[in-house]
Amino acid sequence: MKILVAVKRVLDYNVKARVKSDGSGVDLANQKLSMNPFDEIACEEAVRLREAGVATEVIVVSCGPTVCQETLRSAMAIGADRAVLVETDAALEPLAVAKLMQHVASKEGVQFAIFGKQAIDDDAGQTGQMFGALMGWAQASFASKVQISGDTATITREIDGGLETLAMKLPAVITTDLRLNEPRFITLPNIMKAKKKPMEVIKAAELGIDIAPRTATLHVSEPPTRKAGIKVADTAELVKRLKEEAKVI
Ligand code: AMP
């Protein structure tokens, strides 16, 4: 069984996002970009499934500019077998990415796909679900445990107030929650090995797929700066201030 893992290159989670001066978006110039953390978890899970003999091959796929090859190399250093870059400089919405992933998944004949539950740049949380719908596959989002036996995947999901366990027939897609696993440390020998693994580049423009955006960003702004807090002398003063000054927002 082949597994497809979707890997997005995003602003590193340690970097404070800065808005462009014209308010048209987030300024990515000279910033550190790296693999979306939920996609690292997705890679780790796929590699564990291959190591357990459940999967035969892990293919990592990214849609974006040439530089995404670096992110795909990191995914192969975790242990993925090969990579596909669907290359485009266009700004991609979740539906466009889902369509490009549909193309790759159909061409490769994958049976299982793992997406992150959300990309930490735009927080859409849509791509895996849209991909599932386009493929006509079963889907389970926010997976915190994955077991595959024969043609059945049993997925535990984190929901409000507890855990839900679903069974679904393959082919299927899941999206990863934070607690699914802890990605392994990437070692230098594995970084070196990853440099030699196959990387296919497909030009998105040559696929005849409509990836035009359906929405327009009108304005992006920084969150309002928080007012400094105050120190109170004792609990009595705290209660008094809460009664008299605190407002329900
Ligand atoms: P989103 O729906 O944008 O929050 O993204 C959810 C997940 O879809 C991410 O964690 C990735 O696994 C995948 N994804 C989104 N955009 C891309 C992209 N440009 N290339 C590869 N995977 C992507």
Boltz pocket constraint, residues with backbone or C-beta under 6 A from the ligand:
constraints:
  - pocket:
      binder: B
      contacts: [[A, 6], [A, 7], [A, 8], [A, 9], [A, 36], [A, 38], [A, 39], [A, 61], [A, 62], [A, 63], [A, 64], [A, 92], [A, 94], [A, 97], [A, 114], [A, 115], [A, 116], [A, 117], [A, 118], [A, 119], [A, 120], [A, 122], [A, 123], [A, 124], [A, 125], [A, 126], [A, 127], [A, 128]]
      max_distance: 6.0
